[in-house]
């Protein structure tokens, strides 16, 4: 009886870990040069949320659909700009952890922070938190426990 329960729980956690990657996601869509509320702290009162599956697609990426949300924070010559929208390529966060963003600096006082997420609709707001690492950890723990019980 215990083994059936563990198998069922393991399947549920695996399915929950995969779901955000398989369904479409809705993302905030704005540019701070058009709407200052797009900057941080983020105020979504005038910002539309976009269903990424409704995006037209990109000419240079035929057949690629957006599966994530993105937030880009850019500083050029001391001026900050923010961009939020659907993301077509890349991976979630850094090594799958969306709490961490890719940061780059360049010459001429240029700084870019690129954040991607897919944990929930509107995840490209100001703060990024993902339950995915927790779900994956629990799934791994159940898999290990299941293996030990069956030995």
Secondary structure as UniProt FT lines:
FT   HELIX           2..22
FT   STRAND          26..31
FT   TURN            32..34
FT   HELIX           36..38
FT   TURN            44..45
FT   STRAND          48..51
FT   HELIX           52..54
FT   TURN            59..60
FT   TURN            62..63
FT   STRAND          68..76
FT   TURN            77..78
FT   STRAND          79..87
FT   TURN            95..96
FT   TURN            98..99
FT   STRAND          102..106
FT   TURN            107..109
FT   STRAND          110..117
FT   TURN            121..124
FT   HELIX           132..149
//
